[in-house]
Amino acid sequence: MCLQELLFVIIWNTDKECNRRRIEMKIILDPGHGRYGNPYPPQKGFYEGTQMWVLANYLKEELEKYGFDVVSTRPDINDMPSLYARGALAKGASLLLSLHSNAPQSALDTKPTGSVVYYSLEDESNKVLADMIGNKVSEVMSHYYRGSMIKVSPKGDDYNGVIRSAVKNGCTRALLVEHGFHTNLKDSEFLISNSKLQKLAAAEAGIIAEYFGFNRNKEGEAMFRTLRYGMAGEDVEFVQKFLALHGYYTGPIDSSFGPGQGFLNAVKSFQKAEGLTADGVIDSASRAKIFEIILTGSITDSAQMEELMSKVSKMEIELKKYVEYFRLQTELRMGIEMQIQE
Ligand SMILES: [Zn+2]
């Protein structure tokens, strides 16, 4: 990490402190079907509705470790709400994830394997998250990823009822994950094992946390990510605020890079104006430029100046801590060197 990035971390973290909040993100987990939904007799005791409920419980636990607020559409294994009721829970949520395992037209066809993730036709930017989850699930289940897909109903809206309902309730980031085929021996052996489902849940939670920028290093600092179209998180919101303040962006401050081209175009115009490559990707060069402007930008508004000054004083406290840390480290190293010389 270079000095510029270190300073950026401080600004970024104090900015959040000023807001006195961390973005709260609610995730709805929807284990498909009911308790005895979709049995597969050749795999004794297998019910898609039960195994997905088990997976959802592990996933809830793993996601909560990252600080997500998680709600299940089936808190009790015997719950079986309608598809509409499941989707309706997604009101105000950042993500709805419906958990399933697949079966071919004929359950006797045991060959098909591989995972699929469906996303809403209302938001093409969600292919990014669908790809991330689908590839991760397929990697853990040791089969190939069949791909991220949109399924359209004859009426022209989303085919999957849960996705359709979530969208109707304002949550377009609604995905349905088919975790392999329970009609495939290898896949169903995986899906019936609790310890394997637990491992799968940890991997899925990890990739979701990565997508939302919720993964932190040991010191609790924000990790630096390259931000591109289709991503979401606190860091996206930070750049949205920055570009809005500087007149490049007029869209919603919703921490989502997409859907639509509004924020993407704002990033490109900013890059163009600053002599950077106008590719719409916020990499280290764009980040450094944002940092430079925050520190040196001319601010005429007194309220803004006051806000900036409060940030600067907080930054100074943080900087002192770092300076102290490096001083101690240097002393320690010199002490060791002196001992060696003696
Ligand atoms: Zn299903």
Residues whose N, C-alpha, C, O or C-beta is under 5 A from the ligand:
A	BS01	ZN	G32 H100 S101
